[in-house]
Amino acid sequence: VTMELADGRVHCVECVGGDGTSAAELRQVLVECARALPFMRESIPKGYTTVKDACLAHEWGRVAVPMEEAVEVLRGQCEGQTVDVHGALGFWSLLGFMLVHDDWLLPRPTDMIDLVRPLVHHDPLAALDKTLARARPSAAAQDASADWVVPGFAKLGRDEQAGVRRMVERLVHDKVLCEELQAHLRGWKDASKPERDALLGVLVQFGLVVSHDVGGEAGRSGAGGDAREWLCTCRMDSTPGGAPWDKSEWQKFAGATEMVPVVTYTPEYVTSALFPHILASQMSSREYKAEHRRRQTLKGCLLSVQLQATAERHEFFQLALTAGEDGAVQIVVVASTVGLLRSLCASIESVISRRFPGLSQDVDVQFSGPDGECVWKVGDDMTLGTILTRKDWERSVGVELVGNGERLNLKIRDIFKAVPGIFFSHSWNDHSTEVGPEIRTLIENRMRELVWYDEQMMSKRDQFQSLMTEGVKNAWVVVIFLSREALASQNCLREMCKAREQQLTANTRIIVLAMEPEVTFAEISKWSTTEPLTFSSEAKGHQGETRTVHARTVKWVQENLLGVNIYPEWIEEALWAKWVEGKDARRKKQGAKPSEDDAKPPKSLTPTERSAMRSETINRIIENVRAPLATTLDGGAPEFEIIKEGEVWILGIKDTA
């Protein structure tokens, strides 16, 4: 692209070639492509063209106009016609004649160029100096570009100039736009605060800026998640510079000695907006909440983020734009856990497919294999993000040894060293088999951790006990699906025993989900520790059979599990009670009386209501999991044992006598 500066304006002289014909040819191709679109020559309401003409002809005097005000104005100019003004504006917005964003109308989207100009100016600090120099009496005439950043900078007081300069320096060096600077920037300073917020929303929508509410060392945002700083991805590097990324960058940042798999995306071509869009998707992600973002640094084309999963547990990831050995531009992704890597890959692939449709890329995974460094070239049949999201761990793929090209077949589990950090303890004879998969999905997505969940009745395998012991040992969270069937099961008692030992000695978190009304906190508190607990089984093939929970097991449960939150939201009656409680609280806040209908026996919630409440419970569970835990026992944990008395399994503290 050849550019020239004339009369303070930038003009594009020629694109693609240099003989003056290629731009015209390109335009003609675009016109022909547009005419071939399937919706061309379709009929639209005649009033739509009236709205468009009226909107373009009206002198709005502002870049952004509240939608209600705009609709009122345009209705007045369409007298005598019945026109759906909202529909018309939405239609023309899709075609780019105007832009509708939330409750605002931008009548002329090209006016946004003047707002972006100070944000992407090649040398804003020099523009400030030019403004000062031009204000001197002896100064010669200078071009108007000096006012493209902060017009009237020379008229500010000395202290105000110093403050504005510091904010512009942050824009240049840290790519950060703060709210105070907007009041001075060209185009922005003439807009009201609501207009500025609407315009920033447009820039966020297009990935040109992202909310800078990241907490920790990186942000200076206000409370309540209302960020008053924005990261200007439009100023970020879009081509790799400096030394290429290597493994030492990761080891220095994460303090890791063992290398994790390195994922490399090599697009067929890289537009200037590609990497900034990917950075924007990560830095504005609500998945990584501000309070869990301990450290975030953006150095050139390298983003490094440290997350706090719990008080003792941290996660790390890096995104880098770098040049490969053959000079091809690559996007490198590294993460400390496979769950976090899965989330990053899925997000990157979503950005590429949504914003750059048709852009193909080669994906390689480099990792330490059993016989040395290996590389897996991911095929075209399924994206890496999809493979990791589906948790297709047992799938075998062909990999190549780096150096000699020897081919090996490995399982995806071995490539990513997919060790579950969360263990589900449940019985096959209760309600947990129905709700377990849903809870697993919620927890894996929110916590970015893999879940050890027995979906194939592994208890029938000979090696189950060793697999279970290893699963609990590797987990930092154990979720117990509590029921009377579980308390009568040898395997479930073993898992509870091991989980409690791990909690006392290694700070393993225990989460208890009640699967039936009989095992809520209130009911367990009433159990007798001198009499066995008997119940009639409802399990398939065992309906009506009498099952027994030994009194010693009851005592162990009361002493070891009543100190843990027991969540009843997977019991329909308890969920209904909580829904009524929340509804009554909202009515009381509004000054209304509770409804008598809600006090009647439990009713069924809609699937949407049920899902929303349980999702909210999962969020509360995760917050509790991330909270600091008491220190481990100096004297070690008491020794638990499981013995069999007749047909009843017993869990308790080992009786040395």
FENGIJO-V151433 format. One record per backbone hydrogen bond with DSSP energy under -0.5 kcal/mol. CO is the residue of the C=O (numbers start at 0). NH is the residue of the N-H. Records with the same first field share a line. If there is no record, write none. Layout:
BEGIN
CO: NH + NH
END
This chain:
BEGIN
0: 2
1: 12 + 13
3: 5 + 10
5: 8
8: 5 + 10
10: 3 + 12
13: 1
14: 16
20: 24
21: 25
22: 26
23: 27
24: 28
25: 29
26: 30
27: 31
28: 32
29: 33
30: 34
31: 35
33: 36
36: 39
38: 41
44: 47 + 48
45: 48 + 49
46: 50
47: 51
48: 52
49: 53
50: 54
51: 55
52: 56
53: 57
57: 59
64: 104
65: 69
66: 70
67: 71
68: 72
69: 73
70: 74
71: 75
72: 76
74: 77
75: 78
77: 80
80: 82
82: 84
83: 87
84: 88
85: 89
86: 90
87: 91
88: 92
89: 93
90: 94
91: 96 + 97
92: 95
98: 100 + 105
100: 103
102: 66
103: 100
104: 64 + 106
105: 98
107: 110
108: 111
109: 112
110: 113 + 114
111: 115
112: 116
113: 117
115: 118 + 119
116: 120
120: 123
122: 126
123: 127
124: 128
125: 129
126: 130
127: 131
128: 132
129: 133
130: 134
131: 135
132: 135
135: 138
142: 145
143: 146
144: 147
145: 148
148: 185
149: 152
151: 154
152: 155
156: 160
157: 161
158: 162
159: 163
160: 164
161: 165
162: 166
163: 167
164: 168
165: 169
166: 170
167: 171
168: 172
169: 173 + 174 + 175
174: 231
175: 177
176: 229
177: 180 + 181
178: 182
179: 182
180: 183 + 184
184: 188
185: 187
187: 190
191: 195
192: 196
193: 197
194: 198
195: 199
196: 200
197: 201
198: 202
199: 203
200: 204
201: 205
202: 207 + 208
203: 206
207: 233
209: 230
211: 213
214: 217 + 218
221: 224
222: 225
224: 226
225: 221
227: 178
228: 211
229: 176 + 231
230: 209 + 232
231: 234
232: 235
245: 248 + 249
246: 250
247: 251
248: 252
249: 253
250: 254
260: 262 + 334
261: 365
262: 332
263: 265 + 363
264: 266 + 330
265: 361
268: 270
270: 273 + 274
272: 276
273: 277
274: 278
275: 279
276: 280
277: 281
278: 282
279: 283
281: 284
284: 287
286: 288
288: 291
289: 292
291: 293 + 307
293: 216
294: 305
296: 298 + 303
297: 299
298: 301
300: 320
301: 298 + 303
302: 318
303: 296
304: 316
305: 293 + 294
306: 308 + 314
312: 308 + 309
314: 306
315: 335
316: 304
317: 333
318: 302
319: 321 + 331
321: 329
323: 326
327: 323
329: 321 + 331
330: 264
331: 319
332: 262
333: 317
336: 340
337: 341
338: 342
339: 343
340: 344
341: 345
342: 346
343: 347
344: 348
345: 349
346: 350
347: 351
348: 352
349: 353
350: 354 + 355
351: 355
355: 358
357: 359
359: 267
361: 265
362: 377
363: 263
364: 375
365: 261
366: 368 + 373
368: 371
371: 368
372: 401
373: 366
374: 376 + 399
375: 364 + 377
377: 362
382: 386
383: 387
384: 388
385: 389
386: 390 + 391
390: 392
391: 394
392: 412
394: 411
396: 409
398: 407
399: 374
400: 404
405: 400
407: 398 + 409
409: 396
410: 413 + 414
411: 415
412: 416 + 417
416: 418
417: 419
420: 475 + 476
421: 451
422: 424 + 478
423: 425
424: 480
426: 429
429: 432
430: 433 + 434
431: 435
434: 438
435: 439
436: 440
437: 441
438: 442
439: 443
440: 444
441: 445
442: 446
443: 447
449: 420 + 421
450: 452
451: 423
452: 454
456: 459
457: 460
460: 463
462: 466
463: 467
464: 468
465: 469
466: 470
467: 471
468: 472
469: 473
470: 474
475: 508
476: 422
477: 479 + 510
478: 424 + 480
479: 481 + 512
481: 514
482: 486
483: 487
484: 487
485: 488
488: 492
489: 493
490: 494
491: 495
492: 496
493: 497
494: 498
495: 499
496: 500
497: 501
498: 502
499: 503
500: 504
501: 505 + 507
502: 506
503: 632
508: 477
510: 479 + 512
511: 513 + 566
512: 481
515: 518
516: 519
519: 523
520: 524
521: 525
522: 525 + 526
523: 526
531: 533
532: 548
534: 536 + 546
536: 543
538: 541
541: 544
544: 536 + 546
546: 534
547: 549
548: 532
549: 553
550: 554
551: 555
552: 556
553: 557
554: 558
555: 559
556: 560 + 561
560: 563
564: 511 + 566
565: 567
566: 513
567: 570
569: 571
570: 574
571: 575
572: 576
573: 577
574: 578
575: 579
576: 580
577: 581
578: 582
579: 583
580: 584
581: 585
582: 586
583: 587
584: 588
585: 589
586: 591
587: 590
594: 597
595: 598
596: 599
605: 609
606: 610
607: 611
608: 612
609: 613
610: 614
611: 615
612: 616
613: 617
614: 618
615: 619
616: 620
617: 621
618: 622
619: 623
620: 624
621: 625
622: 626
623: 626
625: 310
632: 635
637: 639
638: 653
640: 651
642: 649
643: 645
644: 647
647: 644
648: 549
649: 642
651: 640
653: 655
END
